Amino acid sequence: MRLAIIGAKGQLGSELAFQGSRHFDVVPFTHEDVCVEDPRSIKKIAVSKPSVIINTAAFHKVEACEKSPVRAFAVNALGPCHLSSLAREQNSLLVHVSTDFVFSGEQDSWSEEDPPCPINVYGASKAAGEMAVRWICPRHLIIRVACLFGGRGETGDLSFVDLVLNKAQKGEALQVSHERRTSPSYVPHHGKRGLHVARAGRGDPRGNKIFNTPSSNGGDRDPPQEPHPQAQETP
Ligand SMILES: NC(=O)c1ccc[n+]([C@@H]2O[C@H](COP(=O)([O-])OP(=O)(O)OC[C@H]3O[C@@H](n4cnc5c(N)ncnc54)[C@H](OP(=O)(O)O)[C@@H]3O)[C@@H](O)[C@H]2O)c1
């Protein structure tokens, strides 16, 4: 099985590439190799003719997404749109990584049947990416994860959990919000789960193609300081 991993230098992407290379023919694509919002660049993936494409590429800094909504939608919605089109053309399975931020965080748990109800640009752009995958690519699976930590990625800032551990090891004080709850997800476990899902190549016995991983189905989150106008218009 040939596996193309998009976002291969990131926290989850590099773990998938590391674990996946033990069992599969892995073709990693970093941001330098492929820009998901650029359809010409996406064609580079087609050359390797992967049977499975796993998309971990994302613009996921919540506050930065509020400031740059066009970039957020380009990477998180248009990117999956192009990848879905490629997967459809090649009859590949597209495993798309999404987030619990497609939900508002107002409930303790969310099921896969719950419709997305994002409250910020990041969540809305990821929900749009999910829709593109669902409507364009017949062979798809969507895995929603939450608060990743413990990855081997070369890019990005320290995750929240890694930041706490880092500060604790140095004996430094740490100020954190006590109003938010989440269930951190250990990246090596998610790498294993993602590969398992990719290998199985199908949804659950009920035909469901979306997986809220155990720690991605709830948690409180703060709405942006100034709710985004689009979020206010959502019925
Ligand atoms: N991190 C979390 O706590 C968390 C929580 C819930 C869901 N998720 C979701 O999980 C997935 C993986 O997250 P992660 O923590 O592994 O992210 P990450 O460490 O930031 O990795 C994402 C990778 O995507 C690349 N990338 C960014 N924009 C791109 C573009 N336009 N085209 C191609 N590649 C691009 C980045 O490269 P550069 O850094 O070089 O730009 C980076 O290597 C994402 O879908 C994210 O939405 C993450």
The ligand as an SDF file (V2000), in Angstrom:
LIG
                    3D

 48 52  0  0  0  0  0  0  0  0999 V2000
   -2.2130   20.4720   17.1500 N   0  0  0  0  0  0  0  0  0  0  0  0
   -3.3610   20.2400   17.7560 C   0  0  0  0  0  0  0  0  0  0  0  0
   -3.4740   20.3260   18.9910 O   0  0  0  0  0  0  0  0  0  0  0  0
   -4.5830   19.8460   16.9540 C   0  0  0  0  0  0  0  0  0  0  0  0
   -5.8070   19.7350   17.6150 C   0  0  0  0  0  0  0  0  0  0  0  0
   -6.9240   19.3480   16.8660 C   0  0  0  0  0  0  0  0  0  0  0  0
   -6.8000   19.0750   15.5180 C   0  0  0  0  0  0  0  0  0  0  0  0
   -5.5870   19.2130   14.9080 N   0  0  0  0  0  0  0  0  0  0  0  0
   -5.5210   18.9140   13.4900 C   0  0  0  0  0  0  0  0  0  0  0  0
   -4.5730   17.8750   13.3310 O   0  0  0  0  0  0  0  0  0  0  0  0
   -3.8780   18.0360   12.0970 C   0  0  0  0  0  0  0  0  0  0  0  0
   -2.3890   17.9550   12.3320 C   0  0  0  0  0  0  0  0  0  0  0  0
   -2.0080   18.9350   13.2970 O   0  0  0  0  0  0  0  0  0  0  0  0
   -0.4840   19.0820   13.7440 P   0  0  0  0  0  0  0  0  0  0  0  0
   -0.4860   19.4890   15.1770 O   0  0  0  0  0  0  0  0  0  0  0  0
    0.2900   17.8700   13.3460 O   0  0  0  0  0  0  0  0  0  0  0  0
   -0.0620   20.3350   12.8850 O   0  0  0  0  0  0  0  0  0  0  0  0
    1.4410   20.8710   12.5680 P   0  0  0  0  0  0  0  0  0  0  0  0
    2.4200   20.2760   13.5010 O   0  0  0  0  0  0  0  0  0  0  0  0
    1.3360   22.3560   12.4950 O   0  0  0  0  0  0  0  0  0  0  0  0
    1.6780   20.2740   11.1380 O   0  0  0  0  0  0  0  0  0  0  0  0
    0.9760   20.7400   10.0160 C   0  0  0  0  0  0  0  0  0  0  0  0
    1.9210   20.6620    8.8440 C   0  0  0  0  0  0  0  0  0  0  0  0
    1.2280   21.1590    7.7010 O   0  0  0  0  0  0  0  0  0  0  0  0
    2.1220   21.9890    6.9700 C   0  0  0  0  0  0  0  0  0  0  0  0
    1.3490   22.9790    6.2380 N   0  0  0  0  0  0  0  0  0  0  0  0
    0.8160   24.1410    6.6900 C   0  0  0  0  0  0  0  0  0  0  0  0
    0.2080   24.7900    5.7080 N   0  0  0  0  0  0  0  0  0  0  0  0
    0.3660   24.0340    4.5920 C   0  0  0  0  0  0  0  0  0  0  0  0
   -0.0330   24.1880    3.2530 C   0  0  0  0  0  0  0  0  0  0  0  0
   -0.7020   25.2690    2.8550 N   0  0  0  0  0  0  0  0  0  0  0  0
    0.2820   23.2190    2.3670 N   0  0  0  0  0  0  0  0  0  0  0  0
    0.9770   22.1330    2.7480 C   0  0  0  0  0  0  0  0  0  0  0  0
    1.3990   21.9330    4.0130 N   0  0  0  0  0  0  0  0  0  0  0  0
    1.0990   22.8790    4.9200 C   0  0  0  0  0  0  0  0  0  0  0  0
    2.9850   22.6510    8.0220 C   0  0  0  0  0  0  0  0  0  0  0  0
    4.1950   23.0740    7.4440 O   0  0  0  0  0  0  0  0  0  0  0  0
    4.8690   24.4720    7.9000 P   0  0  0  0  0  0  0  0  0  0  0  0
    4.8910   24.4460    9.4090 O   0  0  0  0  0  0  0  0  0  0  0  0
    6.2040   24.4170    7.2520 O   0  0  0  0  0  0  0  0  0  0  0  0
    3.9740   25.5580    7.3810 O   0  0  0  0  0  0  0  0  0  0  0  0
    3.1670   21.5260    9.0330 C   0  0  0  0  0  0  0  0  0  0  0  0
    4.3170   20.7610    8.7360 O   0  0  0  0  0  0  0  0  0  0  0  0
   -4.4090   19.3400   11.4860 C   0  0  0  0  0  0  0  0  0  0  0  0
   -5.4090   19.0290   10.5660 O   0  0  0  0  0  0  0  0  0  0  0  0
   -5.0320   20.0710   12.6540 C   0  0  0  0  0  0  0  0  0  0  0  0
   -6.1000   20.8970   12.2220 O   0  0  0  0  0  0  0  0  0  0  0  0
   -4.4750   19.5850   15.5920 C   0  0  0  0  0  0  0  0  0  0  0  0
  1  2  1  0
  2  3  2  0
  2  4  1  0
  4  5  1  0
  4 48  2  0
  5  6  2  0
  6  7  1  0
  7  8  2  0
  8  9  1  0
  8 48  1  0
  9 10  1  0
  9 46  1  0
 10 11  1  0
 11 12  1  0
 11 44  1  0
 12 13  1  0
 13 14  1  0
 14 15  2  0
 14 16  1  0
 14 17  1  0
 17 18  1  0
 18 19  2  0
 18 20  1  0
 18 21  1  0
 21 22  1  0
 22 23  1  0
 23 24  1  0
 23 42  1  0
 24 25  1  0
 25 26  1  0
 25 36  1  0
 26 27  1  0
 26 35  1  0
 27 28  2  0
 28 29  1  0
 29 30  1  0
 29 35  2  0
 30 31  1  0
 30 32  2  0
 32 33  1  0
 33 34  2  0
 34 35  1  0
 36 37  1  0
 36 42  1  0
 37 38  1  0
 38 39  2  0
 38 40  1  0
 38 41  1  0
 42 43  1  0
 44 45  1  0
 44 46  1  0
 46 47  1  0
M  CHG  2   8   1  16  -1
M  END
$$$$
